[in-house]
Amino acid sequence: MAIKRTWQLWLLSLLTHAILLFTASSQSINGDDLSALLAFKSLIRNDPREVLSSWDAISNATNMTTPVFCRWTGVSCNDRRHPGRVTTLNLSDAGLAGTISQQLGNLTLLRVLDLSNNSLDGDIPASLGGCPKLRAMKLSTNHLSGTIPADLGQLTKLAVFDVGHNNLTGDIPKSLSNLTTLAKFIVERNFIHGQDLSWMGNLTSLIHFVLEGNSFTGNIPETFEYGSGSPVSMDGDIYSYGVLLLEMFTGRRPTDNFIDGIISLVDYVKMAYPNNLLEILDTNATYNGNTQDMTQLVVYPIFRLGLACCRESPSERMKMDNVVKELNAIKKTFSAHIYA
């Protein structure tokens, strides 16, 4: 009996020790997030709208399940497995002037960083390459200078990269070719130059890109299809036509923001297809008849057709002659129904 009790006490001791270690570790990481946010605030020279007035370290406690900084303006902590960690920092259109702290790279669970439309200057922190969960980086319309850090090539989950309308210089680092999940790539209206853009051919998920207003002299890879400045091809035309169908029936543009701006129009439709299409249908689309009839005869077939044109592999996309046949069939069936 004494031996059994000893084992129970030993296991209880181990369990208690593990819990204490986990708690201490969590508090330490929460403290890193807190320090990173306060470091960001310390480099802001002007906050005319006082959006950072709630960022008060004194009222914050890192030993809580959900730290107070998760309720600060522009800060969200939406990771269920790590409820006290910063996942979004959105201070767009806040009128902030200052520089971006390198310590933001310590926000290792950050998914969305939106500091667009402010008056921030200085460099883009290379430390942001240490945020492996980052899906959207939006720093457009500021006064940022220097070059695009090569370290950002480590952000292999990045879907949106927008640094347009700044004062960036130098070449785009080829390390960005690692960003194979990138859907939006916007660097317009800077002072960026470069001749070799062949690395962009690795950006296989790219849908929308804007390079204008810089000094590029190289050619854009022919693999691009639905994007600004892409060359004309039959497969690209079919993809573009599919996107056009989705635009017309959702009332949304490919460049719109969906869920923090990290998925495309095609993904937006895929999420609703086939059971929730009426939820994404353009509100301006009207039909006085039976909604179920409209869904079965028009809405479902059109969205199916649009997605068939937008398959990732060009060889799997519907051929244009079949697209025409499908559209005529939809028109004929619906016309027969409404005039019956």
C-alpha positions, -999 to 999 in steps of 0.1 A, spaced: 0 0 0 29 24 8 45 17 -26 12 24 -43 8 57 -25 44 66 -33 37 61 -70 5 81 -68 23 110 -51 52 107 -77 27 109 -106 8 138 -90 41 156 -85 51 151 -121 17 163 -133 18 194 -111 53 201 -124 42 198 -160 12 221 -154 34 247 -138 59 245 -166 31 249 -192 16 278 -173 50 295 -170 56 289 -207 22 304 -217 28 334 -195 62 340 -210 49 338 -245 20 361 -237 46 385 -222 65 384 -255 33 394 -274 27 422 -248 63 434 -252 60 434 -290 28 455 -289 43 480 -265 74 483 -286 53 491 -316 34 518 -296 67 533 -284 78 540 -320 46 558 -329 52 595 -329 17 607 -337 -16 591 -329 -41 618 -338 -72 596 -333 -59 581 -301 -65 546 -313 -36 534 -291 -50 550 -259 -63 516 -248 -28 501 -251 -20 504 -214 6 480 -199 -4 488 -163 -39 474 -167 -27 443 -184 -22 410 -167 -4 381 -184 -15 355 -159 -51 356 -171 -66 331 -195 -72 359 -220 -48 388 -215 -62 423 -216 -41 432 -246 -64 409 -266 -91 437 -262 -69 465 -272 -80 485 -303 -69 467 -334 -57 436 -316 -74 402 -319 -65 368 -303 -85 342 -322 -65 310 -319 -85 284 -299 -54 264 -290 -36 295 -278 -63 319 -266 -39 345 -252 -18 350 -284 -22 378 -309 -35 366 -343 -45 400 -359 -31 435 -358 -53 458 -378 -46 495 -375 -55 506 -410 -67 541 -417 -57 552 -381 -36 582 -391 -5 568 -373 29 583 -379 61 566 -368 82 535 -377 73 498 -375 90 480 -346 112 450 -353 97 433 -323 65 426 -342 84 396 -354 79 381 -320 41 378 -327 47 343 -339 10 334 -342 2 366 -362 -20 358 -392 -31 393 -404 -10 425 -403 -28 455 -417 -11 489 -412 -23 503 -445 -33 539 -451 -12 556 -424 19 577 -424 45 551 -413 80 555 -425 113 536 -422 120 501 -432 98 470 -434 110 449 -405 130 419 -417 119 402 -384 84 398 -399 99 368 -416 97 351 -382 59 351 -382 53 317 -399 15 319 -396 11 352 -414 -15 351 -442 -19 387 -450 6 416 -449 -10 449 -459 14 479 -456 2 500 -486 -2 538 -487 25 548 -462 60 563 -465 80 532 -461 115 531 -476 144 507 -480 141 474 -497 117 445 -494 134 421 -469 146 388 -482 135 372 -449 98 376 -460 105 346 -483 101 325 -452 63 333 -450 52 302 -469 16 307 -458 13 342 -470 -17 348 -493 -18 386 -495 12 409 -499 4 446 -505 31 473 -501 18 495 -529 21 533 -528 53 536 -507 89 547 -513 105 513 -515 136 508 -536 159 481 -548 150 448 -564 123 423 -553 142 395 -535 140 362 -553 133 345 -520 97 355 -525 95 327 -550 89 305 -520 55 321 -515 36 295 -535 3 303 -516 4 340 -526 -29 351 -543 -24 389 -542 10 406 -549 8 443 -551 39 466 -552 26 494 -574 38 530 -571 72 525 -556 108 529 -569 115 492 -572 136 480 -602 147 447 -616 152 428 -648 147 392 -638 111 384 -630 113 348 -640 111 337 -603 75 349 -603 66 319 -623 68 299 -590 39 318 -576 14 292 -588 -15 305 -567 -13 341 -579 -46 356 -591 -40 394 -588 -8 413 -591 1 449 -597 36 460 -606 29 493 -624 46 526 -613 80 510 -609 111 505 -631 109 469 -641 125 460 -674 121 422 -674 93 401 -688 64 387 -668 63 349 -668 38 334 -693 24 312 -666 2 340 -653 -34 341 -663 -60 361 -644 -39 391 -633 -28 426 -643 -5 425 -673 -6 388 -680 -2 376 -716 -32 364 -735 -38 326 -738 -68 304 -745 -66 287 -711 -61 321 -695 -92 334 -713 -113 305 -701 -101 311 -665 -109 348 -668 -143 341 -683 -151 318 -653 -141 345 -629 -164 369 -649 -193 346 -644 -186 344 -607 -183 382 -605 -217 387 -623 -236 364 -601 -220 373 -567 -216 411 -573 -181 407 -559 -147 415 -575 -117 393 -576 -98 420 -557 -124 423 -529 -114 412 -493 -130 380 -482 -124 369 -445 -96 393 -436 -86 395 -473 -69 361 -474 -90 341 -499 -100 346 -535 -133 350 -553 -130 314 -566 -124 301 -530 -153 323 -518 -177 305 -542 -162 271 -535 -170 276 -498 -207 281 -506 -210 255 -534 -234 238 -538 -256 241 -507 -253 278 -498 -252 296 -531 -282 318 -523 -262 333 -495 -235 346 -519 -259 355 -548 -258 392 -558 -286 409 -539 -295 429 -570 -305 396 -588 -343 395 -587 -367 368 -598 -405 369 -591 -410 331 -595 -401 302 -573 -367 306 -557 -360 268 -557 -367 268 -595 -342 296 -601 -316 279 -580 -319 246 -598 -323 260 -633 -299 290 -633 -279 296 -601 -265 261 -595 -256 255 -632 -239 290 -636 -218 286 -605 -209 250 -616 -199 264 -650 -178 292 -635 -159 269 -612 -153 244 -641 -136 273 -660 -115 281 -630 -99 247 -623 -63 251 -611 -49 230 -639 -55 245 -674 -59 210 -688 -89 203 -665 -108 235 -675 -139 233 -697 -133 241 -733 -149 272 -747 -171 254 -772 -185 234 -743 -190 266 -722 -211 280 -750 -232 248 -753 -238 249 -715 -248 285 -715 -272 279 -744 -287 249 -726 -292 269 -694 -309 298 -713 -331 274 -733 -342 255 -702 -349 286 -682 -368 303 -710 -390 272 -715 -398 273 -677 -408 309 -675 -429 308 -706 -446 275 -698 
